[in-house]
Amino acid sequence: MNYLKQFLTGFLLTLIFHQGIIVIGYFFGIFPNFPYSIIPTEPFLIPSIISISLFGGVIIWYLVKRFKGSILWILSGLLLIMFFTIIIAPLKEIYINTARFFNIFILNGDWGIGNTLFVKLFRRSY
């Protein structure tokens, strides 16, 4: 049951924090695309927002299961930034310049802050 709670926490974090900051950035002209996209993504052709949220759930499940204390909070933001810039961007042939790196840093740092808040809030239930 704890793993399900951790997964759902990550799923909700992605919807609230990751996509929430994109909404704010979209209205200020920082991000060109509106979040919560329902356009199907490869390879499973499920809506983009569901795909992002599922991966968010898996990442939180793994981080909470594997790490405790301060290292959990540090890795929450940094690991996500590194994951995108080192793995996802090259696979999708996305060029990372300074402005894009700053956007990635803000998006995933916000997600990491949300992770910290949720895990501290629900610590007893994990």
Backbone as CSV, one residue per row, in Angstrom:
resi,resn,N_x,N_y,N_z,CA_x,CA_y,CA_z,C_x,C_y,C_z
1,MET,0.818,-1.197,0.000,0.000,0.000,0.000,0.864,1.265,0.000
2,ASN,2.012,1.222,0.690,2.898,2.388,0.708,3.400,2.727,-0.685
3,TYR,3.719,1.702,-1.488,4.212,1.961,-2.837,3.145,2.644,-3.685
4,LEU,1.898,2.255,-3.501,0.810,2.891,-4.229,0.680,4.362,-3.819
5,LYS,0.805,4.654,-2.535,0.742,6.045,-2.059,1.891,6.864,-2.636
6,GLN,3.083,6.279,-2.665,4.241,6.988,-3.203,4.053,7.262,-4.690
7,PHE,3.553,6.267,-5.411,3.320,6.441,-6.838,2.279,7.532,-7.081
8,LEU,1.179,7.485,-6.341,0.127,8.491,-6.504,0.621,9.886,-6.136
9,THR,1.496,9.961,-5.138,2.096,11.247,-4.780,2.865,11.817,-5.963
10,GLY,3.705,11.003,-6.589,4.464,11.453,-7.755,3.573,11.838,-8.917
11,PHE,2.512,11.070,-9.121,1.551,11.361,-10.182,0.927,12.742,-9.950
12,LEU,0.470,12.982,-8.718,-0.156,14.266,-8.382,0.846,15.418,-8.408
13,LEU,2.073,15.149,-7.954,3.113,16.183,-7.992,3.327,16.684,-9.410
14,THR,3.342,15.766,-10.345,3.556,16.143,-11.733,2.410,17.006,-12.237
15,LEU,1.196,16.618,-11.909,0.034,17.402,-12.347,0.008,18.789,-11.711
16,ILE,0.336,18.865,-10.431,0.212,20.127,-9.694,1.434,21.023,-9.877
17,PHE,2.625,20.505,-9.605,3.822,21.353,-9.601,4.460,21.488,-10.980
18,HIS,4.780,20.372,-11.629,5.460,20.423,-12.923,4.589,21.135,-13.954
19,GLN,3.376,20.657,-14.128,2.491,21.262,-15.113,1.968,22.624,-14.646
20,GLY,1.842,22.803,-13.345,1.397,24.088,-12.804,2.357,25.213,-13.130
21,ILE,3.657,24.948,-13.043,4.643,25.986,-13.365,4.642,26.263,-14.866
22,ILE,4.302,25.259,-15.673,4.197,25.484,-17.119,3.008,26.394,-17.427
23,VAL,1.909,26.234,-16.699,0.753,27.130,-16.884,1.173,28.573,-16.626
24,ILE,1.854,28.793,-15.521,2.307,30.147,-15.177,3.265,30.670,-16.243
25,GLY,4.234,29.833,-16.632,5.188,30.228,-17.665,4.535,30.484,-19.012
26,TYR,3.519,29.722,-19.336,2.797,29.907,-20.598,2.117,31.275,-20.639
27,PHE,1.473,31.647,-19.548,0.777,32.935,-19.518,1.739,34.123,-19.504
28,PHE,2.985,33.915,-19.062,3.991,34.977,-19.095,4.857,34.909,-20.348
29,GLY,4.563,33.968,-21.244,5.293,33.856,-22.498,6.632,33.152,-22.393
30,ILE,6.898,32.456,-21.289,8.168,31.750,-21.116,8.145,30.408,-21.841
31,PHE,7.030,29.696,-21.752,6.882,28.396,-22.401,5.908,28.528,-23.566
32,PRO,6.271,28.000,-24.742,5.428,28.186,-25.927,4.175,27.303,-25.966
33,ASN,4.191,26.182,-25.291,3.069,25.242,-25.369,2.279,25.209,-24.074
34,PHE,0.953,25.139,-24.220,0.097,25.019,-23.044,0.260,23.617,-22.456
35,PRO,0.294,23.498,-21.120,0.481,22.180,-20.494,-0.774,21.318,-20.569
36,TYR,-0.706,20.194,-19.921,-1.803,19.226,-19.849,-2.221,18.750,-21.237
37,SER,-1.230,18.504,-22.071,-1.483,18.074,-23.443,-2.078,16.666,-23.477
38,ILE,-3.062,16.489,-24.343,-3.638,15.154,-24.517,-3.194,14.527,-25.838
39,ILE,-2.194,15.126,-26.472,-1.641,14.569,-27.705,-0.938,13.255,-27.367
40,PRO,-1.237,12.176,-28.107,-0.597,10.880,-27.826,0.919,10.940,-28.031
41,THR,1.652,10.240,-27.166,3.109,10.185,-27.274,3.559,8.758,-27.541
42,GLU,4.721,8.645,-28.126,5.325,7.336,-28.402,5.881,6.762,-27.117
43,PRO,6.053,5.519,-26.940,5.714,4.438,-27.859,4.324,3.853,-27.608
44,PHE,3.642,4.264,-26.535,2.378,3.618,-26.170,1.144,4.385,-26.632
45,LEU,1.352,5.543,-27.245,0.269,6.383,-27.756,-0.770,6.743,-26.693
46,ILE,-0.277,7.049,-25.497,-1.162,7.544,-24.442,-0.978,9.061,-24.357
47,PRO,-1.981,9.784,-23.852,-1.855,11.245,-23.781,-0.592,11.682,-23.029
48,SER,0.007,12.739,-23.509,1.260,13.246,-22.946,1.168,13.482,-21.441
49,ILE,0.081,14.076,-20.975,-0.045,14.382,-19.547,-0.067,13.108,-18.708
50,ILE,-0.682,12.058,-19.214,-0.711,10.784,-18.487,0.687,10.173,-18.476
51,SER,1.379,10.221,-19.614,2.737,9.679,-19.701,3.679,10.389,-18.732
52,ILE,3.637,11.722,-18.721,4.493,12.500,-17.819,4.174,12.172,-16.367
53,SER,2.902,12.093,-16.047,2.488,11.827,-14.664,2.854,10.419,-14.220
54,LEU,2.728,9.449,-15.121,3.119,8.078,-14.773,4.608,8.008,-14.453
55,PHE,5.429,8.657,-15.295,6.863,8.663,-15.018,7.171,9.426,-13.743
56,GLY,6.426,10.488,-13.465,6.584,11.208,-12.196,6.301,10.307,-11.016
57,GLY,5.268,9.480,-11.138,4.935,8.527,-10.078,6.025,7.506,-9.861
58,VAL,6.587,6.999,-10.943,7.662,6.004,-10.836,8.901,6.620,-10.195
59,ILE,9.237,7.842,-10.593,10.430,8.497,-10.041,10.284,8.725,-8.540
60,ILE,9.140,9.234,-8.099,8.938,9.461,-6.661,8.944,8.147,-5.910
61,TRP,8.303,7.138,-6.451,8.287,5.826,-5.803,9.725,5.357,-5.571
62,TYR,10.568,5.487,-6.596,11.954,5.038,-6.477,12.736,5.890,-5.476
63,LEU,12.616,7.211,-5.556,13.380,8.084,-4.663,13.025,7.853,-3.200
64,VAL,11.732,7.774,-2.896,11.310,7.593,-1.506,11.703,6.212,-1.006
65,LYS,11.630,5.218,-1.878,11.997,3.852,-1.496,13.497,3.738,-1.223
66,ARG,14.284,4.435,-2.011,15.731,4.250,-1.979,16.476,5.190,-1.021
67,PHE,16.037,6.439,-0.906,16.793,7.438,-0.160,15.999,7.986,1.019
68,LYS,16.718,8.418,2.029,16.106,9.010,3.226,16.845,10.294,3.585
69,GLY,16.206,11.151,4.352,16.857,12.347,4.882,17.184,13.386,3.835
70,SER,18.268,14.099,4.055,18.662,15.226,3.206,18.930,14.818,1.769
71,ILE,19.511,13.647,1.576,19.838,13.214,0.216,18.583,13.096,-0.640
72,LEU,17.449,12.730,-0.036,16.188,12.647,-0.782,15.807,14.010,-1.336
73,TRP,15.955,15.041,-0.529,15.555,16.381,-0.966,16.489,16.905,-2.054
74,ILE,17.767,16.643,-1.900,18.741,17.109,-2.892,18.517,16.412,-4.222
75,LEU,18.361,15.097,-4.172,18.181,14.337,-5.403,16.855,14.628,-6.090
76,SER,15.863,15.023,-5.331,14.549,15.294,-5.919,14.637,16.305,-7.055
77,GLY,15.368,17.371,-6.859,15.505,18.373,-7.905,16.635,18.083,-8.870
78,LEU,17.808,17.764,-8.358,18.981,17.584,-9.209,18.885,16.383,-10.131
79,LEU,18.384,15.273,-9.629,18.292,14.065,-10.437,17.378,14.283,-11.635
80,LEU,16.306,15.011,-11.423,15.376,15.265,-12.522,15.993,16.161,-13.581
81,ILE,16.746,17.165,-13.157,17.419,18.045,-14.114,18.445,17.251,-14.910
82,MET,19.236,16.453,-14.217,20.251,15.645,-14.891,19.607,14.619,-15.815
83,PHE,18.517,13.997,-15.377,17.838,12.980,-16.177,17.386,13.563,-17.507
84,PHE,16.779,14.746,-17.465,16.313,15.348,-18.712,17.478,15.746,-19.606
85,THR,18.464,16.433,-19.056,19.547,16.956,-19.896,20.470,15.866,-20.422
86,ILE,20.647,14.790,-19.672,21.580,13.739,-20.088,20.899,12.632,-20.888
87,ILE,19.654,12.304,-20.570,19.001,11.159,-21.211,17.892,11.581,-22.176
88,ILE,16.918,12.323,-21.694,15.741,12.641,-22.507,16.077,13.567,-23.679
89,ALA,16.786,14.657,-23.424,17.088,15.621,-24.487,17.833,14.982,-25.661
90,PRO,18.901,14.207,-25.432,19.559,13.573,-26.579,18.655,12.586,-27.330
91,LEU,17.829,11.846,-26.599,16.926,10.902,-27.262,15.916,11.620,-28.152
92,LYS,15.467,12.782,-27.718,14.482,13.549,-28.488,15.144,14.585,-29.393
93,GLU,16.476,14.565,-29.444,17.260,15.501,-30.250,16.909,16.954,-29.929
94,ILE,16.856,17.252,-28.627,16.569,18.603,-28.152,17.890,19.287,-27.817
95,TYR,18.114,20.443,-28.435,19.328,21.210,-28.169,19.153,21.969,-26.855
96,ILE,20.120,21.837,-25.956,20.058,22.503,-24.654,20.961,23.734,-24.681
97,ASN,20.349,24.913,-24.736,21.111,26.151,-24.604,20.890,26.705,-23.194
98,THR,21.443,27.855,-22.910,21.356,28.420,-21.560,19.914,28.698,-21.150
99,ALA,19.133,29.277,-22.041,17.734,29.593,-21.711,16.937,28.319,-21.448
100,ARG,17.132,27.307,-22.275,16.402,26.053,-22.087,16.837,25.375,-20.793
101,PHE,18.133,25.413,-20.486,18.601,24.815,-19.240,17.961,25.517,-18.042
102,PHE,17.842,26.837,-18.104,17.199,27.588,-17.023,15.744,27.143,-16.862
103,ASN,15.035,26.976,-17.981,13.652,26.494,-17.925,13.574,25.098,-17.318
104,ILE,14.485,24.223,-17.713,14.527,22.862,-17.161,14.792,22.929,-15.660
105,PHE,15.715,23.790,-15.279,16.057,23.948,-13.866,14.840,24.406,-13.060
106,ILE,14.111,25.386,-13.575,12.916,25.893,-12.890,11.844,24.806,-12.805
107,LEU,11.566,24.147,-13.920,10.524,23.108,-13.940,10.813,21.983,-12.962
108,ASN,11.996,21.424,-13.053,12.310,20.266,-12.225,12.663,20.653,-10.799
109,GLY,13.192,21.850,-10.611,13.410,22.328,-9.247,12.091,22.526,-8.522
110,ASP,11.111,23.069,-9.238,9.764,23.230,-8.678,9.165,21.865,-8.340
111,TRP,9.371,20.918,-9.203,8.886,19.552,-8.970,9.561,18.966,-7.731
112,GLY,10.851,19.224,-7.577,11.585,18.751,-6.397,11.099,19.402,-5.110
113,ILE,10.783,20.701,-5.174,10.233,21.384,-3.997,8.884,20.780,-3.632
114,GLY,8.066,20.531,-4.636,6.779,19.879,-4.387,6.958,18.504,-3.775
115,ASN,7.963,17.780,-4.254,8.271,16.464,-3.689,8.607,16.586,-2.212
116,THR,9.445,17.545,-1.887,9.823,17.758,-0.490,8.598,18.048,0.369
117,LEU,7.737,18.932,-0.102,6.533,19.276,0.655,5.611,18.076,0.830
118,PHE,5.378,17.332,-0.240,4.478,16.180,-0.165,5.040,15.087,0.728
119,VAL,6.321,14.780,0.578,6.905,13.703,1.384,6.910,14.086,2.858
120,LYS,7.245,15.342,3.170,7.199,15.774,4.577,5.771,15.749,5.109
121,LEU,4.833,16.148,4.283,3.436,16.166,4.693,2.903,14.756,4.950
122,PHE,3.292,13.828,4.093,2.772,12.463,4.193,3.789,11.477,4.750
123,ARG,4.830,11.953,5.391,5.917,11.100,5.881,5.402,9.935,6.723
124,ARG,4.463,10.177,7.587,3.964,9.110,8.460,3.293,7.999,7.672
125,SER,2.676,8.348,6.558,1.962,7.325,5.799,2.893,6.498,4.925
126,TYR,4.149,6.925,4.742,5.113,6.138,3.985,5.779,5.191,4.935
